[in-house]
Amino acid sequence: MEKMGLRSKSEQPDSTPDFPPNTLKLEPAAPSPQFEWALFERMRFAAQIETQWQQERRNSYFMPQTASEVAMRIIPPSDFTTNRLVTEIKTLPENGGEVHLPTGRLELTETLKLRSGVRLVGVLGHTELVFKNVDYGLIIQGDSAAVSRVRVENVKIRHEGSHQFGAAILATKATDLLFSNVEIFSPRAVGFLFSDGVHRAQLERCAVYDAGLVGFMMVRDVRNTVLHACIAERCQQSGVFLTDLKLPPNMEPLDFIAQIHHTAEIIGNFGPFLPDDPSPYRNTIIDCSFRRNRKMGITTDGVGYLRVVNCTIAENDCEGITIDNGSWNCQIQNCHIYNNGWRGLQQDVELNQDFVEKMGLMKDGSSKAKLPGISLDNAAYTRIENNCIEGNWGDGVKFVRSVYGCTIARNIIANNNQGVNDEFHFFGVLIGVAQRQHPDQSDFPSCYNRIVENDILGAHHAGVHLLPNTIGNHVQNNRIIDPVFAAVEDHTTTGNVIQNNG
C-alpha cells in the first residue's frame, strides 16, 4: 500500500471552492492534474473498521460487582512492605478485589503487575510508591485476553535509580481502566504509557511532572481514552504525545528502547503513514493543563477524532498543540493557548532536525524561527473553535502544508507575533505550503479551509496570510484590528474567497 503522498490522476483541476468529499483538487505551481490523497483512504478505512470496534464494545460489556461481592484487603501502616503488598494482590479472588494502602512511603525494587478486577487505593496525598532500578512501575498487560476493570487511586509514584527506559504506569492490551488522583514525579521517560490495544481508559485528576520524555503517551491502537482535569508540566518532550507509528516487522511492540532508536530521526519532523496504520482514535482531553514542557503541550502523529476541550496549553517551548502527519476529524474547542513557541530551550541538534539551525538566534539565545500556538500539517477536517489563542511567539494558527477542509471559527486570536525579528514576522493565521522535509510527506498547498468569524487583534504582520497556490479557502467575516501590514495578505491569484474582513 502506498505511503503518505499524492497519487496523480489524469483529470484537470476544478477551481470551484466547494469541499469535494473523496478527491483532492488543487492547483500547485506545476501543471495541474487531479490528486487523491492517502489520508482520504485512511479515513475510509477507519470508517469501515469502526463498525467492528462498536461490536467488540457491545460484546465486552460487563456487570459491575456489588459491594457485597468485592473482596477487600487493608494493609496497616505497621506492615506496609513489598511482600505484604504483593501477597495481598496475589491472594485476591479470581474476579479481583480491593487493596487499601496506608499513609506512608514504600520502596519497591520489582515491577508491580495488576490483573483484572484489582483496585489499588491509597490515602489521597499521603501514599507514595517509589520504584527503584526498574524499567516500569505498575504494569497492566493482557496476553491471550485483555486485562480489564483495573483501578488505581490516590497514590504518588516516583522513579529512582538507574534504568534505561522508564514508565511509571504501562498499560497494553487492557480495557476499562480507571486512574484517579495519581501523581507521577520524575519518571525516567514516560508517566502514563498506553500502547497496542488499550480501550476505554479514564484518567481523572492525574498529573505528571518532570518526565524525561512525555507525560501521557498513547501509541498505536489506543481508543476511547479520556483525560479529565489532568496535568503535565516540565516534561522534556511533550506533555501529551499520540502516535500511530508502525514498527518494522522485526521489532516487538513492547521493545520501547528499540522504538526510541527507530524514531530518533523522524519524531518531530515527519511521520509517514499508511491508511491502515493503527491510530489513536476517539480520545478526549478535557479540562486539562499542559504547561512549560520543553517541546509541545500536545503532539499528534496521525490520530483520528481527537477532542481537546476546555484546556490550558501554555508556555511550551515549541507549539502549543500540533495536528499532524495524517490526522483527521480533530476538535480544539474552548481552550486557552498562550505564550508557546519561544524555542529557546532547543539544542542545536533539535534545531537541525527542524531545519532551522542556520536561521540565527536572538539575543536571548532563542531561535529566530518561532513557533505557533496551533500547527496543522498533513491534516484534514479539523475544527478549531471558540478558543483564546494569544501571545504566542510565532503565528496564532499555522497551516504548515497539506491542510484540507479545516475550520477556524469564532476564536479570539490576539497579540501573537511576539517573536518578530529581523528574519521573521508572523501572522494571526497562516495558510501555507512549506517544502517537504522528506519524500514521504505531502507538500501541496493548503486548500478548501474556512477561516470565519474570528476576532484577530493586535500587531500581527497580517491578520490572515495566504501563500501562493493555496486554493478554495474561505476567509470571511473576520474582525481584524491593528495589523502591521494588512488585514489579509493574499499571494494567490484566484480560487480563494476573501470577503468582509477588517
N, C-alpha and C positions, 0 to 999 in steps of 0.2 A: 504494500500500500504506500502511496506517495506521502512524503513528508510535507510539513507545512510549506506552503508556497502557492503560486498561481499556475494554473494549467491553461494553456492557450486554446481558444476555440476560433472558429473561422468567421463568426459574425462580427459586424461592425458595431461600435458602441451607440447607445441611445442616451442622449444628453438630458432626457427628462429627469426632474429631481424627485420622482417617486421612489418608494422603497421596494425594489424587487425582492421577493422572498427567498429565492433559491439561487440566483445568479448574481454575480458582482459585475456591474457595468461601470466603467470608469474611463478616464481619459489621461493616461500617462503621457509623458513627453514624446515617447516613441509612437510609431503608428499604432492605431488603437484596435486591437482585437478585443473580443469579449472574453472574460475570465470567469472561471469558477474557483472558489476559494475552498481550501481544505477545511476551514473552520465551519463552513456550511455543512459539509459532510459529517463533521464531528457532531454538530447539533442534531442532525437527523438520526445519527447512530444512537445518541443519548436518549432521544425521544423513544426510539424503538425498545431499548432495554429498560426504560423506566417502568413499563407495564410489568415486566418480570420482577423488578425490585418491589413494586407495590404488592404483588402476590406473595413474595417472600415475607414482607412485613405482616401481612394478614396471617400467614401460616405460623409465624413466630410469636403470636400474641400469647401472653401467659397471664394466669390469675395471680394477683399478689397474695402473699401469705397474710393471714390474720395474726393479730398479736399473740394469740394462744399457740400458734404454730411455730413461732420464732424462738430458736434456741439462743440463750444469752449467756455470755461469759464476761465476768467483770474481773479485771486484773487490779489488785490493790497496789498502792504506791510502794509498799514494802517488798513486793515481788515483781517489780517492773523490770524484767530481764528478757534477753533474747529467747532463751529456752522456754520461758513461760509463754511468751507471745506466740512462738512457732507451735508450741504444743496446743494452745487453745484453738488456733486456726485449724490444725490438723484433726482435732477431735470433734469439730463441729459435725453435725449430721450431714448426710449426703446432700440435702437440699439447702445447706448453709446455715447461717445464723449471724449473731452479732458478737463482736468482741469489743468491749469498752476499755479504753486505755485511761490511765490516771494522769494527773498533773505530773510533769517531770520530763527528763531528757533520757533517751535510750539510744545507745550507740550499737549499731549493727554492722557486722563485717560480712554478711551474706545478703544477697538479694531476697526480698520477701515476695513470695508468689501468692496471689489471691485467686481462688477458684469461684465457680458460680455460687451465687447466693450469699457471699460473705459481705458483711458490713463491718467496717473498721471505724470506730468512733472515738475521738479524743475529747479533751476538755478545751473548749474554744479559747485560743490564745495561750494555752499552758501545756500542751502536749507536743513534744518535739522528738522526731526520729532523725538520727544522724547516721548516714550510711558512709562507711569509711573503706576506701580502697576497693570499691566495687564499681562496675560499669553502670548498673541500673539499681534504683532503689526498690520501688514497687513494680512488679510485672503482672499484667493481666493478659494471658496469652492462651488462646484456644489451639487445638490441634485438629482432630477429625471433626469436632463440633466446636462451635463458638462458646466462649465463656460468656455468661450473661448475669445480669442483676447484681453487679458488684457496686458497693458504695464505700466511699472514703470521705470522712467528715471530720472537721475540726482538728486538723493536725498541721504542724510545721515540719518541713522536710529540708534537710541540709545534706550536702555532699562534702566530704573531706577526704584528703589523702590523694594518692596518685592513681589515675586511671586514664586510659586513652580516650574514651568516649563516655559521656555521662548523660543519662536521662533520669530525672528523679522519678517519673512515672512513665512506664511504657505500656501501651495497650495495642494489641494486634489480634485480629480475629476475635472480636468481642462485641457484644451488643448490650444495650440497655444499662449503661453505666451512669453513675452519679458521683460527682465530686463537689463537695460543698465546704467552703471555708478552709481550703487547702492553700497554704503559703509555702512557696519554694524559694530558697535562698542559695544563690551562687552555684547552680548546677554546672558541672564541667562543660556541658554542651547545651542540653535542652531541658526545660522544665517538664512540660507535658508533651510526649511524643506518641501520636496516634498514627498507625501505619497499617495498610493492607487488610482491610476488612473490619473497620470499626464503624458501627452503625448505632445511631441514637444514643450518643453520649451527651450528658448535660453537665456543664461546669457552672456553679453558682458561687460568686464572690471568691474566686480563686485568684492568686497572684503569683507572679514570677519576677524576681529581682536579680539583676546582675548575672544573667545566663551567659555562659561562654559563647553560645551561638544564638539560640532562639528561645523565646518564652514558650509559645504554643506552636507546635509543628504538626501539620497534617499531611501525610504522604500517601499519594495514590488513592485507593478506594476508602475514603472516609466520608460518610454520608449522615445527614440529619443530626449533626452535632450543633449544640447551642452553647455559646459562651455568653453568660449573663453577668454583668457587673464584675468583670474580670480586669486584671491589671497586668501589664508587662512594662517594666521600666529598666533602663540602663543595660539592656542586652547588647552583646557585642555584634549581633547581626540584627535581625528584625524582632519586633515584639511578637508578631504572628507571621508564619510562613506556611502557605498551602502550595503543594506542588504535585504535578501529575507525572513527574519524570520517570520514564520507563527504563528499567535496568537492562544491561546486557544479559544474554541467556545464561552466562556462567556466574552471575552474581546473585547471591542469596538475598531475599528481601530484608532480612534482619541483620545483614552484614553492613552496619552503618559506617564502619570505618572505611570499607571499600567504597561505599557510596559517596562519602565525603571526597575521597580522592577522584572518583569518577566525575563528580560535578564541579571540581575545583576550577576548571577553566570555562564553565558555562553559566553557573548560577550568578545572577546579577547582570548578565549580558544578553542572553537569549535562551529560549527553551524550545528547541524544535519539537513538534508534537505530531502524532498520528491521530486520526479521528477516533480510533478505538483505545487510546491510552486511558487507563483508569484515573479519572479525575476526582478530586474532592468535589462533592456535589451536594447542593441544597444545604449548606451550612449557614448558620446565623450568628452574628456577633452583635450584641445589643447592650447598651448602657455600659460600655467598657471604656478603659483609658489606656492608651499606649503612648508613653512619653519618654523623651530623652534616650531613645535607642540609637546605637551607633550607625545603623542603616535605616531601614524604613520602619514606620509604625506597623503597616500590614503589607506583606509582599504576596502576590499571587503569581503562579506559574501554571496557567491552564486550568481554570476552575469554572464550574457551571453553577449558576443560581446562588452565588454568594450574596448574603444580605448583611450590610453594615449599617446599623441604625442607632441613633442617639449616642454616638461615641465621641470621645475627645481624643484627637490624634495630633500631638503637638511636640515641637522641639526635637523632632527626629532629624538626624544629620543628613539623611537623604530624603527621598519623597515621603510624604505622609502616608500615602497608600498608592499601590500600583495595581492596575488591572491589565494583565499582560499575558503574552505567549499562548494565545488560543483560549482566552477566557470569554465567556458569553453569558448574557442574561443576568448580570450582576446589578445590585442596587446599593447606592450610597445615599442615605437619607437622614436629614436632621442631625448631622454631625457638625462639630466644631473642629476645623482643621487649620492649624495656625503655626507659624514660626518653624516650618520644616524647610529642609533643603539648603542649609548653610554650607555643607560639605567642607567642614573644617577639621573633621576627625579622621578623614580617609587617608590611608597610607599611599605612597607612590604607586605600589603595585596595584592597588584598587583603582586609582585614577587611570592607570594604564589599561586595566581591563575595561574601563568605561570609555576609553579612547579620548580622554580629556587631559592627559598628563602634560601635554605641550601647550595648553591653553592659558597657562600662567596662574599665579597666585596673587591674592590680595595682601595688603599689609598685615592683616591679622592671621595670615598663614592658610586661609581657606582658599579653595579653588574658585576661580572666576566663573566657572561653568556651574551656576547654581541650579537647583532642582525645584520642581513644583510641589504644590500641596497634593495634587492628584495627577497621576500619569496613567495614560492608556496607550497600549502598544500591542498590535495584533489582537484586537478585541472587537466584539460585536454586541449590539443590543444591550448596552449598559445604561442605566438611568442614574443621574446624579442630580438630586432634587432637594430643595429646601435646606441646604447646608449653609453654614457660615465659613467661608474659605478666605482667610485673611492673614496678612503679614508674612506670607511665605517668601523665601529668598528668591526663588525663580518665578515661574508663572503660577497663576492660581490653578488652572487646569490645563494640561498639555496633552494633545493628541500627538504622540511621537511619530507614529507611522501606522498605516493599515488599520484605521479605526473606522468601523462601519455601523451605521444605524443606531448610533448612541444619542442620548438626550441629556442636555444640561439645562435645567429649567428651575426658575424661581429660587435661585441661590443669591446670597449676598457674597460677592467676590470683591474684596476690599483691600487696598493698600498692599498688594503683593509687589513684586519687583523690588524687594528690599535689598537685593544684592546687585543692583545695577552698577556697572563698572565701565572701564574704557574698552572692554572687549565685547560685553554682552548687555542687552537690555531685555526685559521680559514683559509678559502680557497678562491681561486678565484671563483670556482663553486663547490658546494657540492651536490652530488646526493645521497639521503639518504632514510632512513626509521626510523623514530622516533616511539617510543612506543605510542600507542593510549592513550589519556588523558581521554577518555570517551567511553563507549561501542558503541555509535552510530558513532564513527569515523571509517574510513578505515585506516589501517596502513600497507598496502602491500608495498614492496619495489618499489621505483620509477623506471619506466620502459618505454622502447620504446621512449626515448627522443633523441634529436640531439643537441650536443654542437660542433659547427663547425665554423672555420674561425674567431675565436676571437683572439685578442691580450691580453694576460693575463700576466701582467707585475708587477714586484715588489715582495716584501718579503711575499707572501702568503706561508703558510706551504706547500701546493701543489697547483699547478695551478688548477687541477681538482681532486676531491676526490670522489671515488665510494665506498659506503658501501657494506657489504656482501649482496648477493642475489639480488642486482639490476640486471636487465637483459634487453637485447635488446637495450641498449643505444649506440649511435654512438658518439664517441669522436674523431674528425678527423680534421686535418689541422689547429690546433690552434698554434699560436706562443706564447710560454710560456717562459718567461725570468725571471731569478733571484729567483726561488722558494727556500725556505729554505730547504725542504726535497726532493721533487721530482716534476718533471713536472706533472705527473699523478700518483696518489696514488690509486691503484686498489686493493680492498679487495675481489673482486669477483673471481670465479674460471673459469667461462665460460659464454658465452652468450652475452657479450658486444663486440663492435667493437672499438678498440683503435689503431689509426694509425696516423703516421706523425705529432706527437705533439712534441714540444720542440723548 
